[in-house]
Amino acid sequence: MHDSSRRSPRRGARRGSTLVVALLLVLLAALVSVAALQRGLDAWLLQSGSTSQKLAFYMAEAGVAEARDALAQGGSGNVASRELPAVFGSGAFWVETVEDEHGVAFITSTGLYDGASFRIGQALRRPPLPLATEGFFGRYGVVLGDGTVVRVAGAPVPGEEGGEDVDPNDSGNGQGNGQGNGQGNGQGNGQGVAEDLLDELVPPGLLGGKQSGGKQSGGKQGGGKSPLVLLPVAPCAAPEEVRLVGSDAAIDLGANVVVAGAAIPGPDATVLYASGTSVSGSALPERDLRELPAIAMPLVESTGDLLCLPAVENELDGGTHALGTVTVGPLATLTIVGPAAVHVEALRLATGATLEVDATEGPVHLYVAGALTVSAGARVGTTSGRASDLVILVGARGDVDQDGDGAGDSPVVWWSSEPVCAALYAPDSRVALPDGIHWRGGVAAQTLNVGRNALLELDQDLLAVDIASRDRRLMGWRVLDIPADEKAELRADPVAQARALGLTPPCPCAARVPATNEYRFETPEGETLIYRGASLLDLTLAKVDTVLPPVVDESVVPLFGDYSKDIDDEVDDIVSDEFQNAWDYALGHLPPNHQAYLETGKFPPGVWMAVVDLGQRVQPYASVFNDPNVADELLDELDSSWLPDASKVFVKNVILNGP
């Protein structure tokens, strides 16, 4: 018989061990659950932080956009402040903008959202107008008449005393017409140039010496030496080589034209040569298009017209002047004393009139909003003989009625062949210069057509003239680090802190800081910066080491109070934003040569006949202008737009011809 009192403790011990195992399993399950919960919580926090950081980045981008718009309208580019940010949706931002001595604006925008912060910076600059960097430039084409000479001002004219005679039959004349006549003119830059290169690269005597006279006759080498076989040579423009003629399209050179430097056509375009033509520099096409930036025209109201009569002293003193139509009568003289900035609605020089700049104290910038007419026998120049002392800026876009016949004419009409000493910048005008003109300075236009036997001298002093264009261009941007201590402070939500103090954070438009004052200061690194705003105390991101006095240079051309920037204010008065957007879209989807046809109103006869006379659908115009959105917007305002009359007729026919 078994004793039950001895078996009970063992069964109880077994029941206790089972309970311990069960508790351990429950504890393990709890730990797994807690770990999973913590992991999910961490993932949620990470995702939440990532979302907040992304939204803070969007706030910073919104701040940059607000600052750029403020700069475009003449503001300081500063928006709100660190103590009182601008509220944008559920987030906020503030922007600080400074400018260096080269006109580069540095925008620093800080975005805030739900305790997260993000900072980005952009560098913007209005590029200077290319008064001489591309030489005598026609964006949509350059034509030089027979016998025209283009050179750097002060260089000897080929054929004159002290100059170098140019033999049109010289094998090094760079004609490149592909005739293969033994003169090397089918080799791009001429056989004479190739020989000179070989003389530099090949040791003397290796090929039996140089060809006699650098020429060939009847395919045989002169001097009785064995023929020298030369490969085609395509020289690159040296950095120091002067660009005398340039275009985004083709360059057409007449007979016996001499270009004592480089002639650079646009991408996929060429230089067209005629008999006796000489280009001493490179004629290789440019890789990229070279646009002509828009002019920042003064936004001023006219004080009235000005009529200058002969035998009367007509003089404009230095400073700024805003006039209506300025007419210089026959044999009359208008003298502008520099430094001065003059804005006129139109400028007309009658036969024998003279426009003279007294540049003793400084240069003159002449802004012409509309038509510029220079009649036969009129003279334009400076007392100093420097073209950099007179810069004429023509802002007219499209055709204007110059003679009252109801038909559109180019805004620039230049009939006088008298010597000129000036720079002419007319990015939206066709410029035609008469036979025999002597122009010292530079010309940049939509198209440039020069008559026969002209002399064009590029004044390199224009390279030092810095006139900012209308539109700011982005130079670069980057993400900026926010120091850990500042990031911790920003995590406390400056907007909530401002509201706790009874302050109301403004909206972005109301938070723009006007450019009431200008401060020059030096940073600890020695960089000189300019801040525009109410006080330097509002500047928190750039460190001020020394406040510098303002720079006063009486020789600098004075400035008007406001200029058109980034937005074409004059065009806005003519057409709507919808028309402008539709036109920009259409041009953006057309090749450069077709853009040129529409901008200038000069169409190939075959294209014009097919579209206008025969009513045919011609590509690529049909696919672009038959887009319903484009067609409707253009038709509504086509007749009142700035487009040349021929372009209005052409576009209307393309649209009406239908898909």
Backbone hydrogen bonds, N-H to C=O, Kabsch-Sander energy under -0.5 kcal/mol:
donor,donor_aa,acceptor,acceptor_aa,energy
4,S,2,H,-0.7
6,R,3,D,-1.2
7,R,3,D,-0.7
8,S,4,S,-1.5
11,R,7,R,-1.6
12,G,8,S,-2.0
13,A,9,P,-2.0
14,R,10,R,-1.8
15,R,11,R,-1.9
16,G,12,G,-1.8
17,S,13,A,-1.7
18,T,14,R,-1.6
19,L,15,R,-1.4
20,V,16,G,-1.8
21,V,17,S,-2.1
22,A,18,T,-2.3
23,L,19,L,-2.5
24,L,20,V,-2.5
25,L,21,V,-2.3
26,V,22,A,-2.4
27,L,23,L,-2.8
28,L,24,L,-2.6
29,A,25,L,-2.6
30,A,26,V,-2.4
31,L,27,L,-2.5
32,V,28,L,-2.7
33,S,29,A,-2.4
34,V,30,A,-2.9
35,A,31,L,-2.8
36,A,32,V,-2.7
37,L,33,S,-2.7
38,Q,34,V,-2.9
39,R,35,A,-2.7
40,G,36,A,-2.4
41,L,37,L,-2.5
42,D,38,Q,-3.0
43,A,39,R,-2.5
44,W,40,G,-2.4
45,L,41,L,-2.8
46,L,42,D,-2.9
47,Q,43,A,-2.8
48,S,44,W,-3.0
49,G,45,L,-3.0
50,S,46,L,-2.7
51,T,47,Q,-2.6
52,S,48,S,-2.5
53,Q,49,G,-2.6
54,K,50,S,-2.4
55,L,51,T,-2.6
56,A,52,S,-2.2
57,F,53,Q,-1.9
58,Y,54,K,-2.0
59,M,55,L,-2.0
60,A,56,A,-2.1
61,E,57,F,-2.2
62,A,58,Y,-2.3
63,G,59,M,-2.0
64,V,60,A,-2.0
65,A,61,E,-2.3
66,E,62,A,-2.1
67,A,63,G,-2.3
68,R,64,V,-2.6
69,D,65,A,-2.0
70,A,66,E,-2.1
71,L,67,A,-2.6
72,A,68,R,-2.1
73,Q,69,D,-1.1
74,G,71,L,-1.7
75,G,70,A,-3.2
76,S,513,V,-1.1
78,N,513,V,-0.5
79,V,95,V,-1.7
80,A,511,A,-3.1
81,S,84,L,-1.1
86,A,93,F,-2.8
87,V,506,P,-2.6
88,F,91,G,-2.3
91,G,88,F,-2.1
92,A,112,L,-2.0
93,F,86,A,-1.8
94,W,110,T,-1.6
95,V,79,V,-2.6
96,E,108,T,-2.4
98,V,106,F,-1.8
99,E,530,I,-2.2
100,D,104,V,-2.1
101,E,528,T,-0.6
103,G,100,D,-1.6
105,A,103,G,-0.6
105,A,124,L,-2.8
106,F,98,V,-3.4
107,I,105,A,-0.6
107,I,122,Q,-3.0
108,T,96,E,-2.5
109,S,107,I,-0.5
109,S,120,I,-2.7
110,T,94,W,-2.5
111,G,109,S,-0.5
111,G,118,F,-3.4
112,L,92,A,-3.1
113,Y,116,A,-2.4
116,A,113,Y,-2.4
118,F,111,G,-2.0
120,I,109,S,-2.2
121,G,478,R,-2.6
122,Q,107,I,-2.2
123,A,476,G,-2.5
124,L,105,A,-2.6
125,R,473,R,-1.9
129,L,467,I,-2.5
131,L,129,L,-2.1
135,G,132,A,-1.4
136,F,244,L,-3.4
137,F,135,G,-0.8
137,F,443,V,-2.7
138,G,246,G,-1.8
139,R,445,A,-2.5
140,Y,446,Q,-3.6
141,G,138,G,-1.6
142,V,250,A,-1.5
143,V,448,L,-2.5
144,L,252,D,-2.7
145,G,450,V,-1.5
145,G,451,G,-0.8
147,G,255,A,-2.6
148,T,145,G,-1.6
149,V,454,A,-2.5
150,V,258,V,-2.9
151,R,456,L,-2.4
153,A,458,L,-2.6
155,A,152,V,-2.3
160,E,157,V,-2.3
163,G,160,E,-2.3
165,D,163,G,-0.6
167,D,165,D,-0.6
170,D,167,D,-2.5
173,N,170,D,-1.5
178,G,185,N,-1.0
187,Q,184,G,-1.5
189,N,187,Q,-2.1
189,N,233,V,-0.7
191,Q,171,S,-1.2
191,Q,183,Q,-0.7
192,G,171,S,-0.7
194,A,190,G,-1.5
195,E,191,Q,-2.6
196,D,192,G,-2.0
197,L,193,V,-2.1
198,L,194,A,-2.2
199,D,195,E,-2.6
200,E,196,D,-1.3
201,L,197,L,-1.8
202,V,198,L,-3.2
206,L,203,P,-1.8
208,G,205,G,-0.6
212,S,222,G,-0.7
214,G,211,Q,-0.8
215,K,212,S,-1.2
217,S,220,K,-2.2
220,K,217,S,-1.8
222,G,215,K,-0.8
224,G,221,Q,-0.8
225,K,222,G,-0.7
229,V,227,P,-0.6
230,L,228,L,-0.5
233,V,187,Q,-1.0
241,E,238,A,-1.8
244,L,242,V,-0.8
244,L,262,A,-2.0
245,V,262,A,-1.7
246,G,136,F,-2.0
247,S,264,I,-1.7
248,D,138,G,-0.5
248,D,139,R,-1.3
251,I,270,T,-1.8
252,D,142,V,-3.2
252,D,250,A,-0.5
253,L,251,I,-0.7
253,L,272,L,-2.8
254,G,144,L,-2.0
256,N,275,S,-2.2
257,V,254,G,-1.2
258,V,148,T,-2.3
259,V,257,V,-0.5
259,V,278,S,-3.0
260,A,150,V,-2.9
260,A,258,V,-0.6
261,G,259,V,-1.7
262,A,242,V,-2.7
263,A,282,S,-2.5
264,I,245,V,-2.4
266,G,249,A,-2.1
269,A,266,G,-2.1
272,L,251,I,-3.2
272,L,270,T,-0.6
273,Y,271,V,-0.6
274,A,254,G,-0.5
277,T,274,A,-1.8
278,S,257,V,-3.0
279,V,173,N,-1.3
280,S,259,V,-2.4
281,G,261,G,-2.4
286,E,265,P,-2.6
291,E,289,L,-0.7
296,A,468,A,-0.6
297,M,295,I,-1.4
299,L,562,D,-2.7
300,V,298,P,-1.0
303,T,322,A,-2.2
306,L,325,T,-2.2
308,C,327,T,-3.1
309,L,307,L,-0.5
312,V,309,L,-0.9
314,N,312,V,-0.7
314,N,333,T,-0.5
315,E,313,E,-0.6
316,L,335,T,-2.7
317,D,315,E,-0.5
319,G,339,P,-1.6
321,H,341,A,-2.0
323,L,321,H,-0.5
323,L,343,H,-3.3
324,G,304,G,-2.5
326,V,324,G,-0.5
326,V,346,A,-2.9
327,T,306,L,-2.8
327,T,325,T,-0.6
328,V,326,V,-0.5
328,V,348,R,-2.8
329,G,308,C,-2.7
329,G,327,T,-0.7
331,L,351,T,-0.9
332,A,329,G,-2.1
334,L,354,T,-2.6
335,T,314,N,-2.5
335,T,333,T,-0.5
336,I,356,E,-2.4
337,V,316,L,-3.1
337,V,335,T,-0.5
338,G,336,I,-0.6
338,G,358,D,-2.6
340,A,363,P,-1.6
341,A,319,G,-2.5
342,V,365,H,-2.5
343,H,321,H,-3.0
344,V,367,Y,-2.8
345,E,323,L,-0.6
345,E,324,G,-1.9
346,A,324,G,-1.2
347,L,371,A,-2.4
348,R,326,V,-2.8
349,L,373,T,-2.9
350,A,328,V,-2.8
350,A,348,R,-0.6
352,G,376,A,-0.8
353,A,350,A,-2.2
354,T,332,A,-2.1
355,L,379,R,-2.8
356,E,334,L,-2.6
356,E,354,T,-0.6
357,V,381,G,-1.6
358,D,336,I,-2.4
358,D,356,E,-0.5
359,A,357,V,-1.1
364,V,389,D,-2.1
365,H,340,A,-2.1
366,L,364,V,-0.5
366,L,391,V,-2.9
367,Y,342,V,-3.5
367,Y,365,H,-0.6
368,V,366,L,-0.5
368,V,393,L,-3.3
369,A,344,V,-2.8
369,A,367,Y,-0.6
370,G,345,E,-1.3
372,L,411,P,-3.3
373,T,347,L,-2.7
374,V,413,V,-2.9
375,S,349,L,-2.5
375,S,373,T,-0.6
378,A,375,S,-1.8
379,R,353,A,-2.5
380,V,419,P,-0.8
381,G,355,L,-2.0
383,T,357,V,-2.6
387,A,385,G,-0.5
389,D,386,R,-1.4
390,L,387,A,-1.7
391,V,364,V,-2.1
392,I,390,L,-0.5
392,I,423,A,-3.4
393,L,366,L,-3.1
393,L,391,V,-0.6
394,V,392,I,-0.6
394,V,425,Y,-2.4
395,G,368,V,-2.6
395,G,393,L,-0.6
396,A,368,V,-0.6
398,G,428,D,-1.1
399,D,642,W,-0.7
400,V,409,D,-3.1
402,Q,400,V,-1.1
409,D,400,V,-3.1
413,V,372,L,-2.9
413,V,411,P,-0.6
414,W,412,V,-0.5
414,W,432,A,-0.6
415,W,374,V,-3.3
415,W,413,V,-0.6
416,S,374,V,-0.9
420,V,438,H,-2.7
421,C,380,V,-1.7
422,A,440,R,-1.6
423,A,390,L,-2.3
424,L,442,G,-2.6
425,Y,392,I,-2.9
425,Y,423,A,-0.5
426,A,424,L,-0.5
426,A,444,A,-3.0
429,S,426,A,-1.6
431,V,447,T,-2.6
433,L,449,N,-2.8
436,G,452,R,-2.9
437,I,434,P,-1.2
439,W,437,I,-0.6
439,W,455,L,-2.4
440,R,420,V,-3.0
440,R,438,H,-0.6
441,G,439,W,-0.6
441,G,457,E,-3.3
442,G,422,A,-1.2
444,A,424,L,-2.2
445,A,137,F,-2.2
446,Q,426,A,-0.9
446,Q,429,S,-2.4
447,T,429,S,-0.9
448,L,141,G,-2.1
449,N,431,V,-2.5
450,V,143,V,-3.2
451,G,433,L,-1.5
453,N,146,D,-3.0
454,A,451,G,-0.6
455,L,437,I,-2.8
456,L,149,V,-2.9
457,E,439,W,-3.3
457,E,455,L,-0.6
458,L,151,R,-2.6
458,L,456,L,-0.5
459,D,441,G,-1.8
459,D,457,E,-0.6
460,Q,458,L,-0.8
462,L,459,D,-1.8
463,L,460,Q,-1.5
464,A,461,D,-1.4
465,V,462,L,-1.4
466,D,464,A,-0.6
467,I,465,V,-0.7
468,A,466,D,-0.6
469,S,127,P,-1.9
470,R,294,A,-2.6
473,R,125,R,-2.8
475,M,123,A,-3.3
476,G,123,A,-1.1
478,R,121,G,-2.0
480,L,119,R,-2.5
487,K,483,P,-2.8
488,A,484,A,-2.1
489,E,485,D,-1.7
490,L,486,E,-2.6
491,R,487,K,-1.2
492,A,489,E,-1.4
493,D,490,L,-1.6
497,Q,493,D,-1.9
498,A,494,P,-2.4
499,R,495,V,-2.3
500,A,496,A,-2.1
501,L,497,Q,-1.1
502,G,499,R,-1.5
503,L,498,A,-2.6
511,A,507,C,-1.3
512,R,509,C,-1.0
513,V,78,N,-3.2
516,T,514,P,-1.9
517,N,533,G,-0.9
519,Y,531,Y,-3.0
520,R,548,L,-0.7
521,F,529,L,-2.4
522,E,546,T,-2.9
523,T,527,E,-2.5
526,G,523,T,-2.3
529,L,521,F,-2.7
529,L,527,E,-0.5
530,I,99,E,-2.6
531,Y,519,Y,-2.8
532,R,97,T,-0.5
533,G,517,N,-1.7
533,G,531,Y,-0.5
538,D,535,S,-1.3
539,L,536,L,-1.6
540,T,538,D,-0.6
545,D,522,E,-2.8
545,D,543,K,-0.6
546,T,522,E,-1.7
548,L,520,R,-3.1
552,V,550,P,-0.5
553,D,551,V,-0.5
554,E,552,V,-0.5
556,V,553,D,-1.6
564,S,297,M,-2.9
566,D,470,R,-0.9
567,I,565,K,-3.0
569,D,567,I,-1.5
572,D,568,D,-2.1
573,D,569,D,-1.0
573,D,570,E,-0.5
574,I,571,V,-1.5
575,V,571,V,-2.7
580,Q,576,S,-2.2
581,N,577,D,-2.8
582,A,578,E,-2.3
583,W,579,F,-2.7
584,D,580,Q,-2.6
585,Y,581,N,-2.3
586,A,582,A,-2.3
587,L,583,W,-2.7
588,G,584,D,-2.2
589,H,585,Y,-0.8
589,H,586,A,-1.0
590,L,587,L,-1.7
594,H,591,P,-0.5
595,Q,591,P,-2.0
596,A,592,P,-2.2
597,Y,593,N,-1.5
598,L,594,H,-1.8
599,E,595,Q,-2.6
600,T,596,A,-2.3
601,G,597,Y,-2.0
603,F,601,G,-0.7
608,W,604,P,-2.5
609,M,605,P,-2.6
610,A,606,G,-2.1
611,V,607,V,-2.2
612,V,608,W,-2.6
613,D,608,W,-0.9
614,L,609,M,-2.4
616,Q,610,A,-3.2
618,V,616,Q,-0.6
622,A,618,V,-2.2
624,V,620,P,-1.1
625,F,621,Y,-3.0
626,N,622,A,-1.6
627,D,624,V,-1.0
631,A,627,D,-3.2
632,D,628,P,-2.4
633,E,629,N,-1.6
634,L,630,V,-2.2
635,L,631,A,-2.5
636,D,632,D,-1.4
637,E,633,E,-0.7
637,E,634,L,-0.6
638,L,634,L,-1.0
641,S,638,L,-1.1
648,K,644,P,-2.0
649,V,645,D,-2.2
650,F,646,A,-2.4
651,V,647,S,-2.8
652,K,648,K,-2.2
653,N,649,V,-2.0
654,V,650,F,-2.3
655,I,651,V,-2.3
656,L,652,K,-2.6
657,N,653,N,-2.0
658,G,655,I,-1.2
